[in-house]
Amino acid sequence: MDALTDDRGQALIVAVLALGIAAVAIVGLRDAQDRILADVRELRAGEAAVEAAAAQVSDDVFAFGGSLEDEDGEARRRVRAGPTRQQLERLLADPLLADRARSAADAIAAANGAVGSGDIDIRVAGNDVEVRLTVGRHRQAAALDDICCPH
């Protein structure tokens, strides 16, 4: 007599049940791992996207500052003075600037395997310009330090 016939096959049923539970656990762990890795990829893509958007905003602010003139008609020196707070706020409120920043963010997000960006918010915060962007479920932010405003 062997072990399977002594207990009328009950050991075989327990073994099959244990293998089934293990298989379900492994599938569940793999699914959780895939979701975690997708979330991390989306987070990293969002970080890169907001940096690309901020770089675009920085380029536009720099170009705008270089095009300003003083009251006497002389071009401002970029190293000495930038736009005033009101000029900067008007520039940042321009929908074309937001579109250029979003396009830069979308290109980087797509290159990193994420879907496009959501809403974008560009504003003056103290002496900095903040760029906030949503990619997937994550809200990202980047700051352009000390870009505003001459005293």
LUMMI-281508 format. One record per residue: x, y, z of N, C-alpha, C in turn; residue in one letter. Coordinates in Angstrom, 2 decimals. Atoms other than C-alpha are relative to their C-alpha. Layout:
# LUMMI-281508
n_px: X	n_py: Y	n_pz: Z	ca_px: X	ca_py: Y	ca_pz: Z	c_px: X	c_py: Y	c_pz: Z	residuo: A
...
This chain:
# LUMMI-281508
n_px: 0.83	n_py: -1.16	n_pz: 0.00	ca_px: 0.00	ca_py: 0.00	ca_pz: 0.00	c_px: 0.88	c_py: 1.24	c_pz: 0.00	residuo: M
n_px: -0.76	n_py: -1.25	n_pz: 0.00	ca_px: 1.17	ca_py: 3.43	ca_pz: -0.73	c_px: -0.79	c_py: 1.09	c_pz: 0.73	residuo: D
n_px: 0.59	n_py: -1.08	n_pz: -0.79	ca_px: 0.39	ca_py: 6.78	ca_pz: 0.90	c_px: -1.29	c_py: 0.52	c_pz: -0.61	residuo: A
n_px: 1.19	n_py: -0.54	n_pz: 0.65	ca_px: -2.21	ca_py: 7.76	ca_pz: -1.65	c_px: -1.22	c_py: -0.89	c_pz: 0.21	residuo: L
n_px: 1.15	n_py: 0.88	n_pz: -0.19	ca_px: -4.36	ca_py: 4.70	ca_pz: -1.14	c_px: -0.34	c_py: -0.17	c_pz: 1.46	residuo: T
n_px: 0.29	n_py: 0.13	n_pz: -1.42	ca_px: -4.01	ca_py: 4.60	ca_pz: 2.64	c_px: -0.99	c_py: 1.06	c_pz: 0.48	residuo: D
n_px: 0.90	n_py: -1.05	n_pz: -0.47	ca_px: -5.72	ca_py: 7.97	ca_pz: 3.14	c_px: -1.05	c_py: 0.34	c_pz: -1.05	residuo: D
n_px: 1.00	n_py: -0.11	n_pz: 1.05	ca_px: -7.99	ca_py: 7.46	ca_pz: 0.13	c_px: 0.21	c_py: 1.22	c_pz: -0.90	residuo: R
n_px: -0.31	n_py: -1.10	n_pz: 0.92	ca_px: -6.23	ca_py: 10.19	ca_pz: -1.96	c_px: -0.11	c_py: 1.39	c_pz: 0.57	residuo: G
n_px: 0.16	n_py: -1.33	n_pz: -0.59	ca_px: -6.71	ca_py: 13.01	ca_pz: 0.51	c_px: 1.29	c_py: 0.81	c_pz: -0.06	residuo: Q
n_px: -1.28	n_py: -0.71	n_pz: 0.09	ca_px: -3.00	ca_py: 13.91	ca_pz: 0.43	c_px: 0.16	c_py: 0.63	c_pz: -1.37	residuo: A
n_px: -0.07	n_py: -0.52	n_pz: 1.36	ca_px: -3.25	ca_py: 14.39	ca_pz: -3.32	c_px: -0.87	c_py: 1.26	c_pz: -0.13	residuo: L
n_px: 0.90	n_py: -1.15	n_pz: 0.06	ca_px: -6.19	ca_py: 16.79	ca_pz: -2.93	c_px: 0.62	c_py: 1.19	c_pz: 0.72	residuo: I
n_px: -0.65	n_py: -1.07	n_pz: -0.76	ca_px: -4.32	ca_py: 18.82	ca_pz: -0.29	c_px: 1.18	c_py: 0.56	c_pz: -0.81	residuo: V
n_px: -1.13	n_py: -0.45	n_pz: 0.79	ca_px: -1.24	ca_py: 19.00	ca_pz: -2.54	c_px: -0.47	c_py: 0.85	c_pz: -1.19	residuo: A
n_px: 0.54	n_py: -0.76	n_pz: 1.13	ca_px: -3.30	ca_py: 20.18	ca_pz: -5.54	c_px: -0.54	c_py: 1.34	c_pz: 0.49	residuo: V
n_px: 0.53	n_py: -1.23	n_pz: -0.57	ca_px: -5.06	ca_py: 22.76	ca_pz: -3.37	c_px: 1.14	c_py: 0.97	c_pz: 0.36	residuo: L
n_px: -1.16	n_py: -0.83	n_pz: -0.36	ca_px: -1.70	ca_py: 24.06	ca_pz: -2.05	c_px: 0.66	c_py: 0.58	c_pz: -1.25	residuo: A
n_px: -0.57	n_py: -0.50	n_pz: 1.26	ca_px: -0.36	ca_py: 24.35	ca_pz: -5.63	c_px: -0.89	c_py: 1.08	c_pz: -0.61	residuo: L
n_px: 0.94	n_py: -1.01	n_pz: 0.52	ca_px: -3.49	ca_py: 26.25	ca_pz: -6.67	c_px: 0.11	c_py: 1.31	c_pz: 0.75	residuo: G
n_px: -0.15	n_py: -1.21	n_pz: -0.81	ca_px: -3.13	ca_py: 28.71	ca_pz: -3.79	c_px: 1.32	c_py: 0.70	c_pz: -0.35	residuo: I
n_px: -1.30	n_py: -0.58	n_pz: 0.35	ca_px: 0.54	ca_py: 29.23	ca_pz: -4.65	c_px: -0.05	c_py: 0.67	c_pz: -1.37	residuo: A
n_px: 0.11	n_py: -0.59	n_pz: 1.34	ca_px: -0.30	ca_py: 29.87	ca_pz: -8.32	c_px: -0.77	c_py: 1.31	c_pz: 0.05	residuo: A
n_px: 0.78	n_py: -1.23	n_pz: -0.13	ca_px: -2.94	ca_py: 32.45	ca_pz: -7.39	c_px: 0.84	c_py: 1.09	c_pz: 0.66	residuo: V
n_px: -0.84	n_py: -0.97	n_pz: -0.69	ca_px: -0.50	ca_py: 34.16	ca_pz: -5.03	c_px: 1.07	c_py: 0.57	c_pz: -0.94	residuo: A
n_px: -1.04	n_py: -0.45	n_pz: 0.94	ca_px: 2.21	ca_py: 34.32	ca_pz: -7.71	c_px: -0.59	c_py: 0.93	c_pz: -1.05	residuo: I
n_px: 0.66	n_py: -0.86	n_pz: 0.99	ca_px: -0.20	ca_py: 35.77	ca_pz: -10.30	c_px: -0.34	c_py: 1.36	c_pz: 0.63	residuo: V
n_px: 0.33	n_py: -1.25	n_pz: -0.69	ca_px: -1.38	ca_py: 38.37	ca_pz: -7.75	c_px: 1.23	c_py: 0.86	c_pz: 0.25	residuo: G
n_px: -1.24	n_py: -0.75	n_pz: -0.23	ca_px: 2.19	ca_py: 39.36	ca_pz: -6.89	c_px: 0.54	c_py: 0.60	c_pz: -1.29	residuo: L
n_px: -0.47	n_py: -0.52	n_pz: 1.30	ca_px: 3.13	ca_py: 39.72	ca_pz: -10.56	c_px: -0.85	c_py: 1.18	c_pz: -0.45	residuo: R
n_px: 0.90	n_py: -1.08	n_pz: 0.37	ca_px: 0.06	ca_py: 41.89	ca_pz: -11.17	c_px: 0.32	c_py: 1.25	c_pz: 0.82	residuo: D
n_px: -0.35	n_py: -1.13	n_pz: -0.86	ca_px: 0.94	ca_py: 44.11	ca_pz: -8.20	c_px: 1.34	c_py: 0.62	c_pz: -0.42	residuo: A
n_px: -1.30	n_py: -0.48	n_pz: 0.45	ca_px: 4.53	ca_py: 44.36	ca_pz: -9.41	c_px: -0.14	c_py: 0.80	c_pz: -1.29	residuo: Q
n_px: 0.20	n_py: -0.71	n_pz: 1.26	ca_px: 3.39	ca_py: 45.39	ca_pz: -12.90	c_px: -0.64	c_py: 1.37	c_pz: 0.23	residuo: D
n_px: 0.65	n_py: -1.29	n_pz: -0.30	ca_px: 1.11	ca_py: 48.11	ca_pz: -11.46	c_px: 0.98	c_py: 0.97	c_pz: 0.65	residuo: R
n_px: -0.98	n_py: -0.86	n_pz: -0.68	ca_px: 3.90	ca_py: 49.44	ca_pz: -9.22	c_px: 1.02	c_py: 0.53	c_pz: -1.00	residuo: I
n_px: -0.98	n_py: -0.44	n_pz: 0.99	ca_px: 6.40	ca_py: 49.55	ca_pz: -12.08	c_px: -0.59	c_py: 0.99	c_pz: -0.99	residuo: L
n_px: 0.66	n_py: -0.94	n_pz: 0.91	ca_px: 3.90	ca_py: 51.28	ca_pz: -14.39	c_px: -0.17	c_py: 1.36	c_pz: 0.67	residuo: A
n_px: 0.16	n_py: -1.25	n_pz: -0.74	ca_px: 3.24	ca_py: 53.89	ca_pz: -11.69	c_px: 1.34	c_py: 0.74	c_pz: 0.11	residuo: D
n_px: -1.33	n_py: -0.62	n_pz: -0.10	ca_px: 6.98	ca_py: 54.50	ca_pz: -11.24	c_px: 0.43	c_py: 0.56	c_pz: -1.35	residuo: V
n_px: -0.32	n_py: -0.50	n_pz: 1.34	ca_px: 7.46	ca_py: 54.82	ca_pz: -15.02	c_px: -0.75	c_py: 1.30	c_pz: -0.29	residuo: R
n_px: 0.82	n_py: -1.20	n_pz: 0.20	ca_px: 4.61	ca_py: 57.35	ca_pz: -15.14	c_px: 0.53	c_py: 1.17	c_pz: 0.84	residuo: E
n_px: -0.56	n_py: -1.03	n_pz: -0.87	ca_px: 6.11	ca_py: 59.27	ca_pz: -12.21	c_px: 1.27	c_py: 0.58	c_pz: -0.60	residuo: L
n_px: -1.26	n_py: -0.45	n_pz: 0.60	ca_px: 9.54	ca_py: 59.44	ca_pz: -13.87	c_px: -0.24	c_py: 0.78	c_pz: -1.30	residuo: R
n_px: 0.33	n_py: -0.71	n_pz: 1.24	ca_px: 8.04	ca_py: 60.46	ca_pz: -17.21	c_px: -0.57	c_py: 1.38	c_pz: 0.32	residuo: A
n_px: 0.55	n_py: -1.28	n_pz: -0.41	ca_px: 6.12	ca_py: 63.22	ca_pz: -15.41	c_px: 1.09	c_py: 0.96	c_pz: 0.48	residuo: G
n_px: -1.10	n_py: -0.84	n_pz: -0.46	ca_px: 9.29	ca_py: 64.49	ca_pz: -13.76	c_px: 0.78	c_py: 0.57	c_pz: -1.19	residuo: E
n_px: -0.72	n_py: -0.46	n_pz: 1.20	ca_px: 11.05	ca_py: 64.68	ca_pz: -17.12	c_px: -0.86	c_py: 1.00	c_pz: -0.78	residuo: A
n_px: 0.90	n_py: -0.87	n_pz: 0.76	ca_px: 7.99	ca_py: 66.29	ca_pz: -18.74	c_px: -0.08	c_py: 1.40	c_pz: 0.62	residuo: A
n_px: 0.10	n_py: -1.33	n_pz: -0.62	ca_px: 7.71	ca_py: 69.10	ca_pz: -16.18	c_px: 1.31	c_py: 0.76	c_pz: -0.13	residuo: V
n_px: -1.28	n_py: -0.66	n_pz: 0.22	ca_px: 11.42	ca_py: 69.82	ca_pz: -16.53	c_px: 0.09	c_py: 0.54	c_pz: -1.43	residuo: E
n_px: 0.01	n_py: -0.47	n_pz: 1.38	ca_px: 10.98	ca_py: 70.09	ca_pz: -20.31	c_px: -0.90	c_py: 1.22	c_pz: -0.15	residuo: A
n_px: 0.90	n_py: -1.15	n_pz: 0.03	ca_px: 8.03	ca_py: 72.44	ca_pz: -19.83	c_px: 0.66	c_py: 1.21	c_pz: 0.63	residuo: A
n_px: -0.68	n_py: -1.11	n_pz: -0.67	ca_px: 10.04	ca_py: 74.56	ca_pz: -17.40	c_px: 1.14	c_py: 0.56	c_pz: -0.86	residuo: A
n_px: -1.07	n_py: -0.46	n_pz: 0.90	ca_px: 12.94	ca_py: 74.72	ca_pz: -19.86	c_px: -0.58	c_py: 0.86	c_pz: -1.12	residuo: A
n_px: 0.65	n_py: -0.79	n_pz: 1.05	ca_px: 10.57	ca_py: 75.98	ca_pz: -22.55	c_px: -0.43	c_py: 1.36	c_pz: 0.55	residuo: Q
n_px: 0.40	n_py: -1.26	n_pz: -0.63	ca_px: 9.16	ca_py: 78.61	ca_pz: -20.17	c_px: 1.23	c_py: 0.88	c_pz: 0.24	residuo: V
n_px: -1.23	n_py: -0.74	n_pz: -0.24	ca_px: 12.70	ca_py: 79.65	ca_pz: -19.23	c_px: 0.51	c_py: 0.63	c_pz: -1.29	residuo: S
n_px: -0.43	n_py: -0.53	n_pz: 1.30	ca_px: 13.63	ca_py: 80.05	ca_pz: -22.90	c_px: -0.86	c_py: 1.19	c_pz: -0.42	residuo: D
n_px: 0.91	n_py: -1.07	n_pz: 0.40	ca_px: 10.54	ca_py: 82.17	ca_pz: -23.55	c_px: 0.18	c_py: 1.24	c_pz: 0.88	residuo: D
n_px: -0.22	n_py: -1.14	n_pz: -0.89	ca_px: 11.14	ca_py: 84.36	ca_pz: -20.48	c_px: 1.31	c_py: 0.69	c_pz: -0.34	residuo: V
n_px: -1.30	n_py: -0.57	n_pz: 0.35	ca_px: 14.78	ca_py: 84.85	ca_pz: -21.45	c_px: -0.11	c_py: 0.79	c_pz: -1.30	residuo: F
n_px: 0.18	n_py: -0.70	n_pz: 1.28	ca_px: 13.81	ca_py: 85.78	ca_pz: -25.03	c_px: -0.82	c_py: 1.27	c_pz: 0.20	residuo: A
n_px: 0.83	n_py: -1.16	n_pz: -0.27	ca_px: 11.14	ca_py: 88.13	ca_pz: -23.72	c_px: 0.80	c_py: 1.09	c_pz: 0.70	residuo: F
n_px: -0.83	n_py: -0.98	n_pz: -0.71	ca_px: 13.56	ca_py: 89.82	ca_pz: -21.33	c_px: 1.00	c_py: 0.67	c_pz: -0.91	residuo: G
n_px: -0.96	n_py: -0.57	n_pz: 0.95	ca_px: 16.02	ca_py: 90.33	ca_pz: -24.16	c_px: -0.64	c_py: 0.96	c_pz: -0.98	residuo: G
n_px: 0.67	n_py: -0.87	n_pz: 0.95	ca_px: 13.39	ca_py: 92.08	ca_pz: -26.24	c_px: -0.54	c_py: 1.28	c_pz: 0.64	residuo: S
n_px: 0.53	n_py: -1.18	n_pz: -0.69	ca_px: 12.42	ca_py: 94.64	ca_pz: -23.60	c_px: 0.91	c_py: 1.20	c_pz: -0.18	residuo: L
n_px: -0.76	n_py: -1.23	n_pz: 0.07	ca_px: 13.48	ca_py: 98.24	ca_pz: -23.79	c_px: -0.34	c_py: 0.87	c_pz: 1.20	residuo: E
n_px: 0.24	n_py: -0.97	n_pz: -1.06	ca_px: 13.87	ca_py: 100.86	ca_pz: -21.09	c_px: -0.84	c_py: 1.14	c_pz: -0.55	residuo: D
n_px: 0.80	n_py: -1.14	n_pz: 0.40	ca_px: 11.80	ca_py: 104.02	ca_pz: -21.13	c_px: 0.72	c_py: 0.89	c_pz: -1.00	residuo: E
n_px: -0.74	n_py: -0.87	n_pz: 0.91	ca_px: 14.58	ca_py: 105.86	ca_pz: -22.96	c_px: 0.32	c_py: -0.70	c_pz: -1.32	residuo: D
n_px: -0.18	n_py: 0.68	n_pz: 1.28	ca_px: 14.54	ca_py: 103.25	ca_pz: -25.77	c_px: 1.22	c_py: -0.89	c_pz: -0.07	residuo: G
n_px: -1.18	n_py: 0.86	n_pz: 0.04	ca_px: 17.79	ca_py: 101.51	ca_pz: -24.87	c_px: -0.36	c_py: -1.40	c_pz: 0.45	residuo: E
n_px: 0.26	n_py: 1.40	n_pz: -0.36	ca_px: 17.74	ca_py: 97.74	ca_pz: -24.71	c_px: 0.54	c_py: -0.28	c_pz: 1.39	residuo: A
n_px: -0.47	n_py: 0.38	n_pz: -1.33	ca_px: 17.97	ca_py: 96.36	ca_pz: -21.19	c_px: 1.10	c_py: -1.04	c_pz: -0.13	residuo: R
n_px: -1.01	n_py: 1.05	n_pz: -0.04	ca_px: 21.00	ca_py: 94.34	ca_pz: -20.37	c_px: -0.57	c_py: -1.18	c_pz: 0.77	residuo: R
n_px: 0.57	n_py: 1.20	n_pz: -0.62	ca_px: 19.97	ca_py: 90.80	ca_pz: -19.54	c_px: 0.59	c_py: -0.27	c_pz: 1.38	residuo: R
n_px: -0.63	n_py: 0.30	n_pz: -1.29	ca_px: 22.44	ca_py: 90.54	ca_pz: -16.70	c_px: -0.44	c_py: 0.97	c_pz: 1.09	residuo: V
n_px: 0.36	n_py: -1.00	n_pz: -1.00	ca_px: 21.17	ca_py: 93.69	ca_pz: -14.98	c_px: -1.49	c_py: 0.00	c_pz: 0.33	residuo: R
n_px: 1.43	n_py: -0.13	n_pz: -0.26	ca_px: 17.41	ca_py: 93.66	ca_pz: -15.37	c_px: -0.81	c_py: -0.91	c_pz: -0.91	residuo: A
n_px: 0.92	n_py: 0.82	n_pz: 0.77	ca_px: 14.65	ca_py: 91.39	ca_pz: -16.48	c_px: -1.35	c_py: 0.69	c_pz: -0.06	residuo: G
n_px: 1.32	n_py: -0.61	n_pz: 0.07	ca_px: 10.96	ca_py: 91.97	ca_pz: -16.98	c_px: -0.53	c_py: 0.34	c_pz: 1.40	residuo: P
n_px: 0.66	n_py: -0.32	n_pz: -1.27	ca_px: 8.88	ca_py: 93.59	ca_pz: -14.27	c_px: -0.97	c_py: -1.14	c_pz: 0.33	residuo: T
n_px: 0.94	n_py: 1.04	n_pz: -0.42	ca_px: 6.45	ca_py: 91.43	ca_pz: -12.32	c_px: -1.24	c_py: 0.01	c_pz: -0.89	residuo: R
n_px: 1.20	n_py: -0.07	n_pz: 0.85	ca_px: 3.47	ca_py: 92.68	ca_pz: -14.36	c_px: 0.28	c_py: -0.51	c_pz: -1.41	residuo: Q
n_px: -0.36	n_py: 0.49	n_pz: 1.34	ca_px: 5.26	ca_py: 92.06	ca_pz: -17.66	c_px: 0.13	c_py: -1.52	c_pz: 0.00	residuo: Q
n_px: -0.19	n_py: 1.45	n_pz: -0.10	ca_px: 6.22	ca_py: 88.58	ca_pz: -16.52	c_px: -1.34	c_py: -0.71	c_pz: 0.17	residuo: L
n_px: 1.32	n_py: 0.62	n_pz: -0.18	ca_px: 2.67	ca_py: 87.78	ca_pz: -15.34	c_px: -0.80	c_py: -0.01	c_pz: -1.30	residuo: E
n_px: 0.70	n_py: -0.04	n_pz: 1.31	ca_px: 1.28	ca_py: 88.91	ca_pz: -18.71	c_px: 0.58	c_py: -1.06	c_pz: -0.95	residuo: R
n_px: -0.64	n_py: 1.00	n_pz: 0.86	ca_px: 3.82	ca_py: 86.74	ca_pz: -20.52	c_px: -0.43	c_py: -1.41	c_pz: 0.39	residuo: L
n_px: 0.34	n_py: 1.35	n_pz: -0.47	ca_px: 3.04	ca_py: 83.69	ca_pz: -18.36	c_px: -1.47	c_py: -0.33	c_pz: -0.21	residuo: L
n_px: 1.43	n_py: 0.23	n_pz: 0.25	ca_px: -0.71	ca_py: 84.15	ca_pz: -18.94	c_px: -0.30	c_py: -0.26	c_pz: -1.47	residuo: A
n_px: 0.19	n_py: 0.19	n_pz: 1.43	ca_px: -0.21	ca_py: 83.87	ca_pz: -22.71	c_px: -0.28	c_py: -1.48	c_pz: -0.30	residuo: D
n_px: 0.31	n_py: 1.40	n_pz: 0.31	ca_px: -1.93	ca_py: 80.67	ca_pz: -23.94	c_px: 0.99	c_py: -0.66	c_pz: -0.96	residuo: P
n_px: -1.01	n_py: 0.57	n_pz: 0.91	ca_px: 0.71	ca_py: 80.25	ca_pz: -26.64	c_px: 1.21	c_py: -0.52	c_pz: 0.77	residuo: L
n_px: -1.10	n_py: 0.46	n_pz: -0.83	ca_px: 3.41	ca_py: 79.98	ca_pz: -23.98	c_px: -0.37	c_py: -1.34	c_pz: 0.65	residuo: L
n_px: 0.46	n_py: 1.26	n_pz: -0.62	ca_px: 1.36	ca_py: 77.30	ca_pz: -22.20	c_px: -0.03	c_py: -1.13	c_pz: -1.04	residuo: A
n_px: 0.02	n_py: 1.02	n_pz: 1.06	ca_px: 0.90	ca_py: 75.45	ca_pz: -25.51	c_px: 1.40	c_py: -0.48	c_pz: -0.34	residuo: D
n_px: -1.39	n_py: 0.41	n_pz: 0.29	ca_px: 4.64	ca_py: 75.50	ca_pz: -26.23	c_px: 0.56	c_py: -0.85	c_pz: 1.14	residuo: R
n_px: -0.49	n_py: 0.77	n_pz: -1.15	ca_px: 5.40	ca_py: 74.28	ca_pz: -22.71	c_px: -0.64	c_py: -1.38	c_pz: 0.03	residuo: A
n_px: 0.69	n_py: 1.29	n_pz: 0.01	ca_px: 2.76	ca_py: 71.53	ca_pz: -22.97	c_px: 0.52	c_py: -0.89	c_pz: -1.13	residuo: R
n_px: -0.55	n_py: 0.79	n_pz: 1.11	ca_px: 4.12	ca_py: 70.44	ca_pz: -26.37	c_px: 1.36	c_py: -0.60	c_pz: 0.36	residuo: S
n_px: -1.30	n_py: 0.53	n_pz: -0.43	ca_px: 7.62	ca_py: 70.11	ca_pz: -24.92	c_px: -0.19	c_py: -1.12	c_pz: 1.01	residuo: A
n_px: 0.27	n_py: 1.02	n_pz: -1.02	ca_px: 6.23	ca_py: 68.16	ca_pz: -21.96	c_px: -0.56	c_py: -1.27	c_pz: -0.64	residuo: A
n_px: 0.59	n_py: 1.17	n_pz: 0.66	ca_px: 4.15	ca_py: 65.86	ca_pz: -24.20	c_px: 1.04	c_py: -0.80	c_pz: -0.77	residuo: D
n_px: -1.04	n_py: 0.71	n_pz: 0.77	ca_px: 7.15	ca_py: 65.05	ca_pz: -26.40	c_px: 0.88	c_py: -0.83	c_pz: 0.92	residuo: A
n_px: -0.86	n_py: 0.74	n_pz: -0.94	ca_px: 9.28	ca_py: 64.05	ca_pz: -23.41	c_px: -0.79	c_py: -1.12	c_pz: 0.68	residuo: I
n_px: 0.83	n_py: 1.04	n_pz: -0.63	ca_px: 6.41	ca_py: 62.16	ca_pz: -21.74	c_px: -0.17	c_py: -1.18	c_pz: -0.95	residuo: A
n_px: 0.18	n_py: 1.07	n_pz: 0.99	ca_px: 5.79	ca_py: 60.20	ca_pz: -24.95	c_px: 1.30	c_py: -0.80	c_pz: -0.19	residuo: A
n_px: -1.29	n_py: 0.67	n_pz: 0.14	ca_px: 9.50	ca_py: 59.42	ca_pz: -25.28	c_px: 0.29	c_py: -0.92	c_pz: 1.18	residuo: A
n_px: -0.18	n_py: 0.83	n_pz: -1.19	ca_px: 9.35	ca_py: 57.97	ca_pz: -21.77	c_px: -1.15	c_py: -0.95	c_pz: 0.24	residuo: N
n_px: 1.06	n_py: 1.01	n_pz: -0.08	ca_px: 6.28	ca_py: 55.85	ca_pz: -22.43	c_px: -1.25	c_py: 0.41	c_pz: 0.74	residuo: G
n_px: 1.21	n_py: -0.45	n_pz: -0.69	ca_px: 3.63	ca_py: 58.00	ca_pz: -20.75	c_px: -0.94	c_py: 0.66	c_pz: -1.00	residuo: A
n_px: 0.95	n_py: -0.72	n_pz: 0.83	ca_px: 0.49	ca_py: 59.45	ca_pz: -22.21	c_px: 0.28	c_py: 1.49	c_pz: 0.19	residuo: V
n_px: -0.24	n_py: -1.43	n_pz: -0.07	ca_px: 0.39	ca_py: 63.21	ca_pz: -22.77	c_px: -0.31	c_py: 0.61	c_pz: 1.35	residuo: G
n_px: 0.20	n_py: -0.72	n_pz: -1.26	ca_px: 0.26	ca_py: 65.78	ca_pz: -20.04	c_px: -1.42	c_py: 0.51	c_pz: 0.10	residuo: S
n_px: 1.32	n_py: -0.58	n_pz: -0.24	ca_px: -2.88	ca_py: 67.15	ca_pz: -18.49	c_px: 0.11	c_py: 1.50	c_pz: 0.11	residuo: G
n_px: -0.01	n_py: -1.46	n_pz: -0.16	ca_px: -3.39	ca_py: 70.65	ca_pz: -17.21	c_px: 1.37	c_py: 0.50	c_pz: 0.39	residuo: D
n_px: -1.27	n_py: -0.63	n_pz: -0.31	ca_px: -0.47	ca_py: 73.03	ca_pz: -16.91	c_px: -0.30	c_py: 1.35	c_pz: 0.66	residuo: I
n_px: 0.17	n_py: -1.25	n_pz: -0.72	ca_px: -0.15	ca_py: 75.96	ca_pz: -14.52	c_px: 1.37	c_py: 0.66	c_pz: 0.10	residuo: D
n_px: -1.26	n_py: -0.74	n_pz: 0.00	ca_px: 2.57	ca_py: 78.59	ca_pz: -14.93	c_px: -0.27	c_py: 1.32	c_pz: 0.71	residuo: I
n_px: 0.26	n_py: -1.22	n_pz: -0.76	ca_px: 2.79	ca_py: 81.41	ca_pz: -12.39	c_px: 1.24	c_py: 0.50	c_pz: 0.71	residuo: R
n_px: -1.05	n_py: -0.62	n_pz: -0.81	ca_px: 5.02	ca_py: 83.81	ca_pz: -10.51	c_px: -0.29	c_py: -0.32	c_pz: 1.46	residuo: V
n_px: 0.12	n_py: 0.30	n_pz: -1.43	ca_px: 5.62	ca_py: 82.73	ca_pz: -6.92	c_px: 1.21	c_py: 0.61	c_pz: 0.70	residuo: A
n_px: -1.12	n_py: -0.70	n_pz: -0.61	ca_px: 7.75	ca_py: 85.21	ca_pz: -5.03	c_px: 0.94	c_py: 0.50	c_pz: -1.09	residuo: G
n_px: -0.97	n_py: -0.35	n_pz: 1.04	ca_px: 10.91	ca_py: 85.67	ca_pz: -7.09	c_px: 0.17	c_py: -1.12	c_pz: -1.02	residuo: N
n_px: -0.13	n_py: 1.17	n_pz: 0.86	ca_px: 10.46	ca_py: 82.32	ca_pz: -8.82	c_px: -1.19	c_py: -0.09	c_pz: -0.96	residuo: D
n_px: 1.10	n_py: 0.39	n_pz: 0.88	ca_px: 8.35	ca_py: 81.05	ca_pz: -11.69	c_px: -0.22	c_py: -1.49	c_pz: 0.22	residuo: V
n_px: 0.34	n_py: 1.40	n_pz: -0.23	ca_px: 6.57	ca_py: 77.77	ca_pz: -10.94	c_px: -0.76	c_py: -0.55	c_pz: -1.19	residuo: E
n_px: 0.69	n_py: 0.72	n_pz: 1.07	ca_px: 5.48	ca_py: 75.30	ca_pz: -13.58	c_px: -0.54	c_py: -1.28	c_pz: 0.64	residuo: V
n_px: 0.65	n_py: 1.20	n_pz: -0.54	ca_px: 2.98	ca_py: 72.63	ca_pz: -12.47	c_px: -0.70	c_py: -0.71	c_pz: -1.14	residuo: R
n_px: 0.48	n_py: 0.79	n_pz: 1.12	ca_px: 1.90	ca_py: 69.81	ca_pz: -14.72	c_px: -0.52	c_py: -1.34	c_pz: 0.51	residuo: L
n_px: 0.53	n_py: 1.32	n_pz: -0.35	ca_px: -0.20	ca_py: 66.65	ca_pz: -14.48	c_px: 0.32	c_py: -0.97	c_pz: -1.13	residuo: T
n_px: -0.25	n_py: 1.11	n_pz: 0.94	ca_px: 0.98	ca_py: 63.47	ca_pz: -16.18	c_px: -0.56	c_py: -1.25	c_pz: 0.65	residuo: V
n_px: 0.67	n_py: 1.16	n_pz: -0.58	ca_px: -1.27	ca_py: 60.49	ca_pz: -15.58	c_px: -0.68	c_py: 0.40	c_pz: 1.30	residuo: G
n_px: 0.58	n_py: -0.30	n_pz: -1.31	ca_px: -2.22	ca_py: 60.48	ca_pz: -11.90	c_px: 0.90	c_py: 0.87	c_pz: 0.86	residuo: R
n_px: -1.00	n_py: -0.71	n_pz: -0.80	ca_px: 0.82	ca_py: 62.48	ca_pz: -10.79	c_px: 0.05	c_py: 1.48	c_pz: -0.38	residuo: H
n_px: -0.15	n_py: -1.45	n_pz: 0.17	ca_px: 1.09	ca_py: 66.24	ca_pz: -10.32	c_px: 1.46	c_py: 0.32	c_pz: 0.29	residuo: R
n_px: -1.43	n_py: -0.31	n_pz: -0.11	ca_px: 4.65	ca_py: 67.47	ca_pz: -10.89	c_px: 0.19	c_py: 1.51	c_pz: 0.02	residuo: Q
n_px: -0.30	n_py: -1.43	n_pz: -0.03	ca_px: 6.24	ca_py: 70.86	ca_pz: -10.27	c_px: 1.50	c_py: 0.23	c_pz: -0.21	residuo: A
n_px: -1.39	n_py: -0.43	n_pz: 0.16	ca_px: 9.43	ca_py: 72.65	ca_pz: -11.27	c_px: 0.02	c_py: 1.51	c_pz: 0.23	residuo: A
n_px: -0.12	n_py: -1.43	n_pz: -0.28	ca_px: 10.65	ca_py: 76.09	ca_pz: -10.24	c_px: 1.21	c_py: 0.56	c_pz: -0.74	residuo: A
n_px: -1.09	n_py: -0.77	n_pz: 0.60	ca_px: 12.75	ca_py: 78.59	ca_pz: -12.13	c_px: 0.37	c_py: 1.05	c_pz: 1.05	residuo: L
n_px: -0.37	n_py: -0.83	n_pz: -1.15	ca_px: 14.59	ca_py: 80.25	ca_pz: -9.26	c_px: 0.46	c_py: 1.40	c_pz: -0.41	residuo: D
n_px: -0.45	n_py: -1.39	n_pz: 0.11	ca_px: 15.10	ca_py: 84.01	ca_pz: -8.98	c_px: -0.08	c_py: 0.56	c_pz: -1.42	residuo: D
n_px: 0.18	n_py: -0.48	n_pz: 1.37	ca_px: 13.73	ca_py: 84.79	ca_pz: -12.44	c_px: -0.77	c_py: 1.32	c_pz: -0.01	residuo: I
n_px: 0.79	n_py: -1.22	n_pz: -0.10	ca_px: 11.55	ca_py: 87.66	ca_pz: -11.25	c_px: 0.52	c_py: 0.82	c_pz: 1.14	residuo: C
n_px: 0.37	n_py: -1.26	n_pz: 0.55	ca_px: 11.67	ca_py: 90.73	ca_pz: -10.61	c_px: 1.04	c_py: 0.99	c_pz: 0.48	residuo: C
n_px: -1.04	n_py: -0.95	n_pz: -0.42	ca_px: 14.23	ca_py: 93.55	ca_pz: -10.55	c_px: -0.56	c_py: 0.96	c_pz: 1.06	residuo: P
n_px: 0.43	n_py: -0.93	n_pz: -1.06	ca_px: 14.11	ca_py: 95.78	ca_pz: -7.51	c_px: 0.55	c_py: 1.38	c_pz: -0.25	residuo: H
